Amino acid sequence: MKEQKWIHEGLITESFPNGMFRVRLDNGNMILGYISGKIRRSFIRILPGERVKIEVSHYDSTKGRIIYRFPNEDSND
């Protein structure tokens, strides 16, 4: 059986090389997030200040995988 992961929402605060980001979760914790393969394949750009959905393993709660970028409210798309 596959391991269940916690899914949180957070805000990108800092960008690092190779698709790594510092994410402040809604509960106040700061973790290191990396882009999932699906987002990387689709060339979705993630910038500081954007909201994302991130999944975190039960075993290591200091890192997580960014699985979704929420659309901006101020964009007129």
PyMOL Python script that loads the backbone (N, CA, C, O; Angstrom):
from pymol import cmd

cmd.read_pdbstr("""\
ATOM      1  N   MET A   1       0.830  -1.184   0.000  1.00  0.00           N
ATOM      2  CA  MET A   1       0.000   0.000   0.000  1.00  0.00           C
ATOM      3  C   MET A   1       0.873   1.246   0.000  1.00  0.00           C
ATOM      4  O   MET A   1       1.899   1.306   0.678  1.00  0.00           O
ATOM      5  N   LYS A   2       0.449   2.227  -0.765  1.00  0.00           N
ATOM      6  CA  LYS A   2       1.214   3.464  -0.865  1.00  0.00           C
ATOM      7  C   LYS A   2       1.062   4.296   0.397  1.00  0.00           C
ATOM      8  O   LYS A   2       0.021   4.273   1.054  1.00  0.00           O
ATOM      9  N   GLU A   3       2.104   5.024   0.718  1.00  0.00           N
ATOM     10  CA  GLU A   3       2.108   5.867   1.906  1.00  0.00           C
ATOM     11  C   GLU A   3       1.170   7.058   1.707  1.00  0.00           C
ATOM     12  O   GLU A   3       1.166   7.682   0.647  1.00  0.00           O
ATOM     13  N   GLN A   4       0.385   7.364   2.724  1.00  0.00           N
ATOM     14  CA  GLN A   4      -0.489   8.542   2.681  1.00  0.00           C
ATOM     15  C   GLN A   4       0.327   9.778   3.024  1.00  0.00           C
ATOM     16  O   GLN A   4       1.188   9.740   3.904  1.00  0.00           O
ATOM     17  N   LYS A   5       0.053  10.876   2.324  1.00  0.00           N
ATOM     18  CA  LYS A   5       0.797  12.115   2.541  1.00  0.00           C
ATOM     19  C   LYS A   5      -0.150  13.196   3.017  1.00  0.00           C
ATOM     20  O   LYS A   5      -1.333  13.196   2.676  1.00  0.00           O
ATOM     21  N   TRP A   6       0.386  14.131   3.820  1.00  0.00           N
ATOM     22  CA  TRP A   6      -0.390  15.291   4.240  1.00  0.00           C
ATOM     23  C   TRP A   6      -0.365  16.306   3.118  1.00  0.00           C
ATOM     24  O   TRP A   6       0.681  16.512   2.502  1.00  0.00           O
ATOM     25  N   ILE A   7      -1.479  16.940   2.838  1.00  0.00           N
ATOM     26  CA  ILE A   7      -1.546  17.981   1.813  1.00  0.00           C
ATOM     27  C   ILE A   7      -1.849  19.301   2.505  1.00  0.00           C
ATOM     28  O   ILE A   7      -2.839  19.427   3.226  1.00  0.00           O
ATOM     29  N   HIS A   8      -0.976  20.290   2.274  1.00  0.00           N
ATOM     30  CA  HIS A   8      -1.100  21.618   2.872  1.00  0.00           C
ATOM     31  C   HIS A   8      -1.139  22.668   1.770  1.00  0.00           C
ATOM     32  O   HIS A   8      -0.788  22.399   0.621  1.00  0.00           O
ATOM     33  N   GLU A   9      -1.569  23.859   2.139  1.00  0.00           N
ATOM     34  CA  GLU A   9      -1.476  25.012   1.256  1.00  0.00           C
ATOM     35  C   GLU A   9      -0.495  25.985   1.873  1.00  0.00           C
ATOM     36  O   GLU A   9      -0.368  26.067   3.095  1.00  0.00           O
ATOM     37  N   GLY A  10       0.208  26.732   1.010  1.00  0.00           N
ATOM     38  CA  GLY A  10       1.183  27.659   1.524  1.00  0.00           C
ATOM     39  C   GLY A  10       1.525  28.740   0.518  1.00  0.00           C
ATOM     40  O   GLY A  10       0.967  28.794  -0.578  1.00  0.00           O
ATOM     41  N   LEU A  11       2.449  29.594   0.909  1.00  0.00           N
ATOM     42  CA  LEU A  11       2.881  30.736   0.120  1.00  0.00           C
ATOM     43  C   LEU A  11       4.374  30.613  -0.159  1.00  0.00           C
ATOM     44  O   LEU A  11       5.161  30.365   0.755  1.00  0.00           O
ATOM     45  N   ILE A  12       4.763  30.785  -1.421  1.00  0.00           N
ATOM     46  CA  ILE A  12       6.179  30.754  -1.795  1.00  0.00           C
ATOM     47  C   ILE A  12       6.832  32.032  -1.273  1.00  0.00           C
ATOM     48  O   ILE A  12       6.381  33.133  -1.589  1.00  0.00           O
ATOM     49  N   THR A  13       7.890  31.892  -0.476  1.00  0.00           N
ATOM     50  CA  THR A  13       8.568  33.071   0.049  1.00  0.00           C
ATOM     51  C   THR A  13       9.929  33.306  -0.594  1.00  0.00           C
ATOM     52  O   THR A  13      10.399  34.442  -0.654  1.00  0.00           O
ATOM     53  N   GLU A  14      10.566  32.235  -1.078  1.00  0.00           N
ATOM     54  CA  GLU A  14      11.921  32.364  -1.617  1.00  0.00           C
ATOM     55  C   GLU A  14      12.133  31.305  -2.688  1.00  0.00           C
ATOM     56  O   GLU A  14      11.598  30.200  -2.594  1.00  0.00           O
ATOM     57  N   SER A  15      12.912  31.643  -3.702  1.00  0.00           N
ATOM     58  CA  SER A  15      13.192  30.733  -4.801  1.00  0.00           C
ATOM     59  C   SER A  15      14.667  30.343  -4.787  1.00  0.00           C
ATOM     60  O   SER A  15      15.538  31.193  -4.604  1.00  0.00           O
ATOM     61  N   PHE A  16      14.943  29.058  -4.979  1.00  0.00           N
ATOM     62  CA  PHE A  16      16.300  28.532  -5.053  1.00  0.00           C
ATOM     63  C   PHE A  16      16.518  27.898  -6.421  1.00  0.00           C
ATOM     64  O   PHE A  16      15.547  27.694  -7.150  1.00  0.00           O
ATOM     65  N   PRO A  17      17.758  27.578  -6.797  1.00  0.00           N
ATOM     66  CA  PRO A  17      18.001  26.914  -8.084  1.00  0.00           C
ATOM     67  C   PRO A  17      17.385  25.514  -8.133  1.00  0.00           C
ATOM     68  O   PRO A  17      17.070  24.917  -7.103  1.00  0.00           O
ATOM     69  N   ASN A  18      17.221  25.008  -9.361  1.00  0.00           N
ATOM     70  CA  ASN A  18      16.739  23.647  -9.636  1.00  0.00           C
ATOM     71  C   ASN A  18      15.327  23.377  -9.138  1.00  0.00           C
ATOM     72  O   ASN A  18      15.025  22.259  -8.722  1.00  0.00           O
ATOM     73  N   GLY A  19      14.467  24.372  -9.172  1.00  0.00           N
ATOM     74  CA  GLY A  19      13.071  24.147  -8.829  1.00  0.00           C
ATOM     75  C   GLY A  19      12.800  23.942  -7.359  1.00  0.00           C
ATOM     76  O   GLY A  19      11.836  23.268  -6.997  1.00  0.00           O
ATOM     77  N   MET A  20      13.631  24.507  -6.506  1.00  0.00           N
ATOM     78  CA  MET A  20      13.425  24.409  -5.055  1.00  0.00           C
ATOM     79  C   MET A  20      12.908  25.748  -4.544  1.00  0.00           C
ATOM     80  O   MET A  20      13.309  26.804  -5.031  1.00  0.00           O
ATOM     81  N   PHE A  21      12.020  25.696  -3.563  1.00  0.00           N
ATOM     82  CA  PHE A  21      11.400  26.897  -3.026  1.00  0.00           C
ATOM     83  C   PHE A  21      11.261  26.794  -1.522  1.00  0.00           C
ATOM     84  O   PHE A  21      11.115  25.698  -0.979  1.00  0.00           O
ATOM     85  N   ARG A  22      11.306  27.946  -0.839  1.00  0.00           N
ATOM     86  CA  ARG A  22      10.978  28.014   0.574  1.00  0.00           C
ATOM     87  C   ARG A  22       9.489  28.334   0.641  1.00  0.00           C
ATOM     88  O   ARG A  22       9.039  29.312   0.043  1.00  0.00           O
ATOM     89  N   VAL A  23       8.721  27.522   1.361  1.00  0.00           N
ATOM     90  CA  VAL A  23       7.268  27.656   1.416  1.00  0.00           C
ATOM     91  C   VAL A  23       6.846  27.870   2.866  1.00  0.00           C
ATOM     92  O   VAL A  23       7.241  27.112   3.752  1.00  0.00           O
ATOM     93  N   ARG A  24       6.033  28.917   3.105  1.00  0.00           N
ATOM     94  CA  ARG A  24       5.441  29.134   4.425  1.00  0.00           C
ATOM     95  C   ARG A  24       4.035  28.550   4.387  1.00  0.00           C
ATOM     96  O   ARG A  24       3.169  29.051   3.670  1.00  0.00           O
ATOM     97  N   LEU A  25       3.809  27.495   5.158  1.00  0.00           N
ATOM     98  CA  LEU A  25       2.510  26.845   5.192  1.00  0.00           C
ATOM     99  C   LEU A  25       1.508  27.717   5.943  1.00  0.00           C
ATOM    100  O   LEU A  25       1.890  28.637   6.666  1.00  0.00           O
ATOM    101  N   ASP A  26       0.221  27.416   5.764  1.00  0.00           N
ATOM    102  CA  ASP A  26      -0.820  28.184   6.432  1.00  0.00           C
ATOM    103  C   ASP A  26      -0.767  28.040   7.945  1.00  0.00           C
ATOM    104  O   ASP A  26      -1.245  28.918   8.664  1.00  0.00           O
ATOM    105  N   ASN A  27      -0.191  26.942   8.445  1.00  0.00           N
ATOM    106  CA  ASN A  27      -0.071  26.760   9.893  1.00  0.00           C
ATOM    107  C   ASN A  27       1.166  27.446  10.465  1.00  0.00           C
ATOM    108  O   ASN A  27       1.408  27.366  11.669  1.00  0.00           O
ATOM    109  N   GLY A  28       1.961  28.127   9.618  1.00  0.00           N
ATOM    110  CA  GLY A  28       3.111  28.892  10.090  1.00  0.00           C
ATOM    111  C   GLY A  28       4.454  28.222   9.911  1.00  0.00           C
ATOM    112  O   GLY A  28       5.484  28.882  10.048  1.00  0.00           O
ATOM    113  N   ASN A  29       4.483  26.927   9.609  1.00  0.00           N
ATOM    114  CA  ASN A  29       5.748  26.219   9.425  1.00  0.00           C
ATOM    115  C   ASN A  29       6.404  26.621   8.106  1.00  0.00           C
ATOM    116  O   ASN A  29       5.717  26.918   7.129  1.00  0.00           O
ATOM    117  N   MET A  30       7.742  26.629   8.087  1.00  0.00           N
ATOM    118  CA  MET A  30       8.511  26.884   6.874  1.00  0.00           C
ATOM    119  C   MET A  30       9.140  25.563   6.447  1.00  0.00           C
ATOM    120  O   MET A  30       9.806  24.900   7.242  1.00  0.00           O
ATOM    121  N   ILE A  31       8.921  25.179   5.170  1.00  0.00           N
ATOM    122  CA  ILE A  31       9.515  23.945   4.659  1.00  0.00           C
ATOM    123  C   ILE A  31      10.146  24.214   3.304  1.00  0.00           C
ATOM    124  O   ILE A  31       9.911  25.253   2.688  1.00  0.00           O
ATOM    125  N   LEU A  32      10.945  23.268   2.853  1.00  0.00           N
ATOM    126  CA  LEU A  32      11.579  23.337   1.551  1.00  0.00           C
ATOM    127  C   LEU A  32      10.739  22.535   0.572  1.00  0.00           C
ATOM    128  O   LEU A  32      10.492  21.350   0.797  1.00  0.00           O
ATOM    129  N   GLY A  33      10.296  23.165  -0.513  1.00  0.00           N
ATOM    130  CA  GLY A  33       9.458  22.481  -1.486  1.00  0.00           C
ATOM    131  C   GLY A  33      10.170  22.346  -2.818  1.00  0.00           C
ATOM    132  O   GLY A  33      10.946  23.217  -3.212  1.00  0.00           O
ATOM    133  N   TYR A  34       9.901  21.252  -3.508  1.00  0.00           N
ATOM    134  CA  TYR A  34      10.454  21.059  -4.847  1.00  0.00           C
ATOM    135  C   TYR A  34       9.307  20.776  -5.805  1.00  0.00           C
ATOM    136  O   TYR A  34       8.252  20.291  -5.397  1.00  0.00           O
ATOM    137  N   ILE A  35       9.516  21.078  -7.071  1.00  0.00           N
ATOM    138  CA  ILE A  35       8.466  20.974  -8.074  1.00  0.00           C
ATOM    139  C   ILE A  35       8.264  19.507  -8.459  1.00  0.00           C
ATOM    140  O   ILE A  35       9.230  18.770  -8.655  1.00  0.00           O
ATOM    141  N   SER A  36       7.012  19.099  -8.564  1.00  0.00           N
ATOM    142  CA  SER A  36       6.720  17.738  -9.008  1.00  0.00           C
ATOM    143  C   SER A  36       7.009  17.617 -10.504  1.00  0.00           C
ATOM    144  O   SER A  36       7.111  18.622 -11.209  1.00  0.00           O
ATOM    145  N   GLY A  37       7.137  16.404 -10.971  1.00  0.00           N
ATOM    146  CA  GLY A  37       7.481  16.154 -12.367  1.00  0.00           C
ATOM    147  C   GLY A  37       6.440  16.647 -13.346  1.00  0.00           C
ATOM    148  O   GLY A  37       6.780  17.100 -14.439  1.00  0.00           O
ATOM    149  N   LYS A  38       5.158  16.563 -12.964  1.00  0.00           N
ATOM    150  CA  LYS A  38       4.086  16.997 -13.848  1.00  0.00           C
ATOM    151  C   LYS A  38       4.146  18.507 -14.078  1.00  0.00           C
ATOM    152  O   LYS A  38       3.936  18.975 -15.198  1.00  0.00           O
ATOM    153  N   ILE A  39       4.431  19.267 -13.023  1.00  0.00           N
ATOM    154  CA  ILE A  39       4.547  20.724 -13.151  1.00  0.00           C
ATOM    155  C   ILE A  39       5.790  21.067 -13.965  1.00  0.00           C
ATOM    156  O   ILE A  39       5.759  21.976 -14.795  1.00  0.00           O
ATOM    157  N   ARG A  40       6.879  20.347 -13.733  1.00  0.00           N
ATOM    158  CA  ARG A  40       8.125  20.589 -14.478  1.00  0.00           C
ATOM    159  C   ARG A  40       7.937  20.286 -15.966  1.00  0.00           C
ATOM    160  O   ARG A  40       8.413  21.041 -16.814  1.00  0.00           O
ATOM    161  N   ARG A  41       7.250  19.195 -16.287  1.00  0.00           N
ATOM    162  CA  ARG A  41       6.999  18.827 -17.682  1.00  0.00           C
ATOM    163  C   ARG A  41       6.113  19.831 -18.391  1.00  0.00           C
ATOM    164  O   ARG A  41       6.281  20.076 -19.586  1.00  0.00           O
ATOM    165  N   SER A  42       5.168  20.417 -17.663  1.00  0.00           N
ATOM    166  CA  SER A  42       4.229  21.371 -18.262  1.00  0.00           C
ATOM    167  C   SER A  42       4.779  22.793 -18.317  1.00  0.00           C
ATOM    168  O   SER A  42       4.082  23.699 -18.773  1.00  0.00           O
ATOM    169  N   PHE A  43       6.013  23.008 -17.863  1.00  0.00           N
ATOM    170  CA  PHE A  43       6.671  24.315 -17.859  1.00  0.00           C
ATOM    171  C   PHE A  43       5.848  25.362 -17.121  1.00  0.00           C
ATOM    172  O   PHE A  43       5.753  26.502 -17.575  1.00  0.00           O
ATOM    173  N   ILE A  44       5.250  24.992 -15.989  1.00  0.00           N
ATOM    174  CA  ILE A  44       4.494  25.936 -15.179  1.00  0.00           C
ATOM    175  C   ILE A  44       5.480  26.725 -14.333  1.00  0.00           C
ATOM    176  O   ILE A  44       6.271  26.150 -13.586  1.00  0.00           O
ATOM    177  N   ARG A  45       5.426  28.030 -14.454  1.00  0.00           N
ATOM    178  CA  ARG A  45       6.349  28.893 -13.719  1.00  0.00           C
ATOM    179  C   ARG A  45       5.779  29.209 -12.347  1.00  0.00           C
ATOM    180  O   ARG A  45       4.598  29.531 -12.214  1.00  0.00           O
ATOM    181  N   ILE A  46       6.620  29.115 -11.334  1.00  0.00           N
ATOM    182  CA  ILE A  46       6.228  29.434  -9.962  1.00  0.00           C
ATOM    183  C   ILE A  46       7.151  30.545  -9.479  1.00  0.00           C
ATOM    184  O   ILE A  46       8.374  30.432  -9.568  1.00  0.00           O
ATOM    185  N   LEU A  47       6.556  31.618  -8.969  1.00  0.00           N
ATOM    186  CA  LEU A  47       7.306  32.777  -8.511  1.00  0.00           C
ATOM    187  C   LEU A  47       7.027  33.032  -7.032  1.00  0.00           C
ATOM    188  O   LEU A  47       5.992  32.609  -6.517  1.00  0.00           O
ATOM    189  N   PRO A  48       7.940  33.719  -6.346  1.00  0.00           N
ATOM    190  CA  PRO A  48       7.665  34.079  -4.951  1.00  0.00           C
ATOM    191  C   PRO A  48       6.406  34.937  -4.845  1.00  0.00           C
ATOM    192  O   PRO A  48       6.163  35.815  -5.672  1.00  0.00           O
ATOM    193  N   GLY A  49       5.621  34.665  -3.821  1.00  0.00           N
ATOM    194  CA  GLY A  49       4.372  35.375  -3.611  1.00  0.00           C
ATOM    195  C   GLY A  49       3.156  34.615  -4.093  1.00  0.00           C
ATOM    196  O   GLY A  49       2.031  35.058  -3.862  1.00  0.00           O
ATOM    197  N   GLU A  50       3.341  33.489  -4.754  1.00  0.00           N
ATOM    198  CA  GLU A  50       2.215  32.711  -5.259  1.00  0.00           C
ATOM    199  C   GLU A  50       1.821  31.634  -4.251  1.00  0.00           C
ATOM    200  O   GLU A  50       2.645  31.162  -3.467  1.00  0.00           O
ATOM    201  N   ARG A  51       0.538  31.254  -4.289  1.00  0.00           N
ATOM    202  CA  ARG A  51       0.025  30.205  -3.407  1.00  0.00           C
ATOM    203  C   ARG A  51       0.109  28.858  -4.112  1.00  0.00           C
ATOM    204  O   ARG A  51      -0.167  28.747  -5.307  1.00  0.00           O
ATOM    205  N   VAL A  52       0.494  27.836  -3.353  1.00  0.00           N
ATOM    206  CA  VAL A  52       0.652  26.496  -3.903  1.00  0.00           C
ATOM    207  C   VAL A  52       0.043  25.470  -2.959  1.00  0.00           C
ATOM    208  O   VAL A  52      -0.204  25.739  -1.784  1.00  0.00           O
ATOM    209  N   LYS A  53      -0.189  24.281  -3.515  1.00  0.00           N
ATOM    210  CA  LYS A  53      -0.592  23.118  -2.729  1.00  0.00           C
ATOM    211  C   LYS A  53       0.620  22.209  -2.680  1.00  0.00           C
ATOM    212  O   LYS A  53       1.251  21.966  -3.709  1.00  0.00           O
ATOM    213  N   ILE A  54       0.954  21.704  -1.506  1.00  0.00           N
ATOM    214  CA  ILE A  54       2.176  20.932  -1.328  1.00  0.00           C
ATOM    215  C   ILE A  54       1.861  19.679  -0.518  1.00  0.00           C
ATOM    216  O   ILE A  54       1.094  19.729   0.444  1.00  0.00           O
ATOM    217  N   GLU A  55       2.463  18.547  -0.917  1.00  0.00           N
ATOM    218  CA  GLU A  55       2.257  17.315  -0.154  1.00  0.00           C
ATOM    219  C   GLU A  55       3.530  16.993   0.619  1.00  0.00           C
ATOM    220  O   GLU A  55       4.640  17.087   0.096  1.00  0.00           O
ATOM    221  N   VAL A  56       3.338  16.610   1.880  1.00  0.00           N
ATOM    222  CA  VAL A  56       4.443  16.391   2.807  1.00  0.00           C
ATOM    223  C   VAL A  56       4.356  14.966   3.331  1.00  0.00           C
ATOM    224  O   VAL A  56       3.277  14.488   3.680  1.00  0.00           O
ATOM    225  N   SER A  57       5.492  14.296   3.382  1.00  0.00           N
ATOM    226  CA  SER A  57       5.561  12.935   3.889  1.00  0.00           C
ATOM    227  C   SER A  57       5.459  12.936   5.415  1.00  0.00           C
ATOM    228  O   SER A  57       5.833  13.909   6.070  1.00  0.00           O
ATOM    229  N   HIS A  58       4.950  11.843   5.969  1.00  0.00           N
ATOM    230  CA  HIS A  58       4.882  11.700   7.421  1.00  0.00           C
ATOM    231  C   HIS A  58       6.280  11.524   8.014  1.00  0.00           C
ATOM    232  O   HIS A  58       6.508  11.862   9.176  1.00  0.00           O
ATOM    233  N   TYR A  59       7.214  10.998   7.221  1.00  0.00           N
ATOM    234  CA  TYR A  59       8.531  10.673   7.724  1.00  0.00           C
ATOM    235  C   TYR A  59       9.457  11.875   7.800  1.00  0.00           C
ATOM    236  O   TYR A  59      10.255  11.977   8.732  1.00  0.00           O
ATOM    237  N   ASP A  60       9.368  12.789   6.836  1.00  0.00           N
ATOM    238  CA  ASP A  60      10.231  13.971   6.825  1.00  0.00           C
ATOM    239  C   ASP A  60       9.361  15.197   6.574  1.00  0.00           C
ATOM    240  O   ASP A  60       8.996  15.486   5.434  1.00  0.00           O
ATOM    241  N   SER A  61       9.036  15.908   7.635  1.00  0.00           N
ATOM    242  CA  SER A  61       8.125  17.049   7.514  1.00  0.00           C
ATOM    243  C   SER A  61       8.853  18.351   7.197  1.00  0.00           C
ATOM    244  O   SER A  61       8.251  19.422   7.278  1.00  0.00           O
ATOM    245  N   THR A  62      10.144  18.282   6.837  1.00  0.00           N
ATOM    246  CA  THR A  62      10.884  19.494   6.485  1.00  0.00           C
ATOM    247  C   THR A  62      10.921  19.717   4.979  1.00  0.00           C
ATOM    248  O   THR A  62      11.333  20.785   4.528  1.00  0.00           O
ATOM    249  N   LYS A  63      10.494  18.723   4.187  1.00  0.00           N
ATOM    250  CA  LYS A  63      10.491  18.831   2.729  1.00  0.00           C
ATOM    251  C   LYS A  63       9.140  18.412   2.193  1.00  0.00           C
ATOM    252  O   LYS A  63       8.425  17.619   2.805  1.00  0.00           O
ATOM    253  N   GLY A  64       8.800  18.967   1.022  1.00  0.00           N
ATOM    254  CA  GLY A  64       7.537  18.590   0.411  1.00  0.00           C
ATOM    255  C   GLY A  64       7.592  18.771  -1.095  1.00  0.00           C
ATOM    256  O   GLY A  64       8.500  19.410  -1.627  1.00  0.00           O
ATOM    257  N   ARG A  65       6.602  18.195  -1.776  1.00  0.00           N
ATOM    258  CA  ARG A  65       6.534  18.272  -3.228  1.00  0.00           C
ATOM    259  C   ARG A  65       5.378  19.179  -3.609  1.00  0.00           C
ATOM    260  O   ARG A  65       4.244  18.970  -3.178  1.00  0.00           O
ATOM    261  N   ILE A  66       5.674  20.199  -4.429  1.00  0.00           N
ATOM    262  CA  ILE A  66       4.661  21.142  -4.888  1.00  0.00           C
ATOM    263  C   ILE A  66       3.870  20.457  -5.997  1.00  0.00           C
ATOM    264  O   ILE A  66       4.430  20.082  -7.027  1.00  0.00           O
ATOM    265  N   ILE A  67       2.555  20.296  -5.780  1.00  0.00           N
ATOM    266  CA  ILE A  67       1.748  19.550  -6.737  1.00  0.00           C
ATOM    267  C   ILE A  67       0.750  20.433  -7.480  1.00  0.00           C
ATOM    268  O   ILE A  67       0.162  19.989  -8.466  1.00  0.00           O
ATOM    269  N   TYR A  68       0.541  21.689  -7.029  1.00  0.00           N
ATOM    270  CA  TYR A  68      -0.438  22.550  -7.687  1.00  0.00           C
ATOM    271  C   TYR A  68      -0.112  24.012  -7.400  1.00  0.00           C
ATOM    272  O   TYR A  68       0.239  24.367  -6.275  1.00  0.00           O
ATOM    273  N   ARG A  69      -0.231  24.857  -8.426  1.00  0.00           N
ATOM    274  CA  ARG A  69      -0.087  26.308  -8.251  1.00  0.00           C
ATOM    275  C   ARG A  69      -1.461  26.921  -8.462  1.00  0.00           C
ATOM    276  O   ARG A  69      -2.075  26.745  -9.514  1.00  0.00           O
ATOM    277  N   PHE A  70      -1.939  27.640  -7.455  1.00  0.00           N
ATOM    278  CA  PHE A  70      -3.242  28.282  -7.563  1.00  0.00           C
ATOM    279  C   PHE A  70      -3.165  29.458  -8.522  1.00  0.00           C
ATOM    280  O   PHE A  70      -2.158  30.166  -8.544  1.00  0.00           O
ATOM    281  N   PRO A  71      -4.217  29.683  -9.324  1.00  0.00           N
ATOM    282  CA  PRO A  71      -4.212  30.847 -10.218  1.00  0.00           C
ATOM    283  C   PRO A  71      -4.272  32.148  -9.415  1.00  0.00           C
ATOM    284  O   PRO A  71      -4.875  32.200  -8.343  1.00  0.00           O
ATOM    285  N   ASN A  72      -3.645  33.187  -9.944  1.00  0.00           N
ATOM    286  CA  ASN A  72      -3.665  34.483  -9.284  1.00  0.00           C
ATOM    287  C   ASN A  72      -5.055  35.099  -9.363  1.00  0.00           C
ATOM    288  O   ASN A  72      -5.740  34.954 -10.375  1.00  0.00           O
ATOM    289  N   GLU A  73      -5.473  35.779  -8.313  1.00  0.00           N
ATOM    290  CA  GLU A  73      -6.768  36.435  -8.308  1.00  0.00           C
ATOM    291  C   GLU A  73      -6.777  37.700  -9.152  1.00  0.00           C
ATOM    292  O   GLU A  73      -7.818  38.088  -9.682  1.00  0.00           O
ATOM    293  N   ASP A  74      -5.603  38.356  -9.281  1.00  0.00           N
ATOM    294  CA  ASP A  74      -5.565  39.638  -9.981  1.00  0.00           C
ATOM    295  C   ASP A  74      -5.357  39.507 -11.489  1.00  0.00           C
ATOM    296  O   ASP A  74      -5.371  40.515 -12.196  1.00  0.00           O
ATOM    297  N   SER A  75      -5.164  38.284 -11.996  1.00  0.00           N
ATOM    298  CA  SER A  75      -4.967  38.116 -13.438  1.00  0.00           C
ATOM    299  C   SER A  75      -6.316  38.137 -14.148  1.00  0.00           C
ATOM    300  O   SER A  75      -7.326  37.716 -13.584  1.00  0.00           O
ATOM    301  N   ASN A  76      -6.329  38.625 -15.381  1.00  0.00           N
ATOM    302  CA  ASN A  76      -7.569  38.725 -16.158  1.00  0.00           C
ATOM    303  C   ASN A  76      -7.591  37.694 -17.280  1.00  0.00           C
ATOM    304  O   ASN A  76      -7.910  38.029 -18.421  1.00  0.00           O
ATOM    305  N   ASP A  77      -7.253  36.438 -16.966  1.00  0.00           N
ATOM    306  CA  ASP A  77      -7.238  35.384 -17.977  1.00  0.00           C
ATOM    307  C   ASP A  77      -8.607  34.771 -18.160  1.00  0.00           C
ATOM    308  O   ASP A  77      -8.773  33.865 -18.976  1.00  0.00           O
TER     309      ASP A  77
END
""", "prot")
cmd.dss("prot")
cmd.show_as("cartoon", "prot")
cmd.util.cbc("prot")
cmd.orient("prot")
